[in-house]
Amino acid sequence: MNQSVFQPLDEEPKTRLVLSQVLAQAVSQYPDHESYVGPDARRTWRETSARSHAIAKSLLALDVQKADHVGVLLGNCAQWIEIFYACALIGAVTVPINTRFKKGELEYCLKQSDVKVLFMSEQFLNIDFAGMIQDIEPAVATCLPGLKLPHLRHCISTSEKSTLKGSLGWEDFLSMGDSVDESLLRLQTESVLPSDVLLIQFTSGTTSFPKGVMLTHTNMLLNAREVAQRMRVSSADRYFSIRPYFHVSGSTLSILVSLNSGCCLLTLPKFDVKENLRVLFEEKCTLISGNDTIFLSLLGDEDFDVRRLYLTGGWAAVDPGVMQKIHDEMGLTTVCNAYGQSEASPNVLFSDCEEPFELRKSGFASPLPGVDVRLANALSDQPVLYPDTGEIQVKGWNVMKGYYNMPQETAKAFTQDGWLKSGDLGEYDPEGRVRMVGRLKDIFRVGGENVAPSDVEEVLHAHPGVQQSQVVGVPDQRLGEVCAAFVIPNDAHAVSAEDLIAWCKDRCANFKVPKYLAFVDSFELIGMTGSSKVQKNKLRDHAIELWDLQKSA
């Protein structure tokens, strides 16, 4: 192979739709088919559309305009989907908030994204979000806006009545839409363009600050449509996805795959192996998605029984060994492999379910139609040829509009000739397909969650007993990778590993909390660069040896 860029054989998709059109089509074709099943509700497409339109009218009554930002702090539920669709109908931008965020992370995201309206569960999985929001912005207990979050005008509880006086309960919120004429909603909907931003997805980056990825209607809807095509999803499918809706794998690859195909989406608010299996068995699910953690947990449970499964396909972001287990033990012979990132809305590479299993197992896949992928030297951005490895770089309709309010970070994300830099290392096969083989960035993934080492290092550095810290991802059988920390202590303050782990638990999401923590006198003997930076690869090797961990391939 002599080409430096993989040119997809398919023609670029010509369709440019907005979400309201795709929703109207689903309702027209499958009005009484189930669209959603969860522990909170069952919905048909007709019901989902009606509820979304009612929410949209209430948002208009609150003076939510096109391009205004609407935060959603909910677990997976019907309301999450209906709020997302409602925002899309009027051209507002959904800002999903990770329900695992601690107060500091939540405050940063609300400020950074200029959220005007926030929908929230007051309590979720024993987390007091009402109290957390009140700590961040005391005005929610009296009258918004306040001083801490000056852009926030309304906080809406998904409970019938809100416990916060400065917030609206769900019942009162919905009643506000009664005064809005249908013609106003129709005019607002007709003003929405395919190039308008549909969602801002927060993603960890190479700094300690998450970045808000702006994704358009075209980005997300076409990505979902092309993925659904490669999986051969039909309206008769029942698609089970535990992927959180606050992730782009939940919004694009769950919600919008269902919308584009008319199939029923089934979910749960949290990952519980036995409950997941019950839904798969009793609801006769035909499609599934997940990562290594999800599939290995299902396969390892005592209640797993392949004879009770109705699964025929789906997608998995897993290594070849897990893919083989999915094939052999779950009987999923047509499951697809996937690679992507939030900045590409998210999928870049996606295998076709009719390709040979050995190819899908290997991780090599073709770009989506109309998407170009090249491998390049990460320093010079010059393309490399087979069999050399290089950074995966992307160009096409799936690439983000940029990071919200971060022009410098946006510029850094692209090459001089306009290619999105993934920060991931890839390789070609002889036919020009591509697969990811490693990470150029320091980011690691804990059970599917991206973790930037600097996020955890910043928390550790705030402790008076810490002089310096370095964090790496290390192999873990259940989660793929977990956090390991090395700390140079401040001699003036006595501190234990248990103290620092407890400190982290109180200040960052649980997937960022170190599973392993050790004290060191210096990083010199482990490995430093000429510019006095710790060599993370050597630190990771040291961690694997220290804690006797199995090094991943």
ABEGO torsion letter per residue (X at the ends): XABABBBBABBBBABBBBAAAAAAAAAAABAABBABBBAABBBBAAAAAAAAAAAAAAAAAAGBBBGBBBBBBBBBBAAAAAAAAAAAAAGBBBBBBBAABBAAAAAAAAAAAGBABBBBBABBGGBBAAAAAAAABAAAABBOBBAABAABABBBBABABBABAABBBAAAAAAAAAABBAAAAAAAAAABBAABBABBBBBBBABABBBBBBBBAAAAAAAAAAAAAAAGBBAABBBBBABBAABAAAAAAAAAAAAAAGBBBBBBABBBAAAAAAAAAAAGBABBBEBAAAAAAAAABAABBAAABABABEBBBBBAAAAAAAAAAAGBAABBBBBBBAAAOABABBBBAABBAAAAAAGBBBBBBGBBBBBBBAAAGBBBBOABBBBBBBBEAABBAEBBGBAAAAAAABBAAGBBBAGBBBBBBAAGBBBBAEBABABBBBGGBBBBAAAAAAAAAABAABABBBBBBBBBAAAGBBBBBBBBBBAABBBBAAAAAAAAAAABBAAABBABBBBBABAAAAEBBAAGBBBAAAAAAAAAAAAGBBBBX
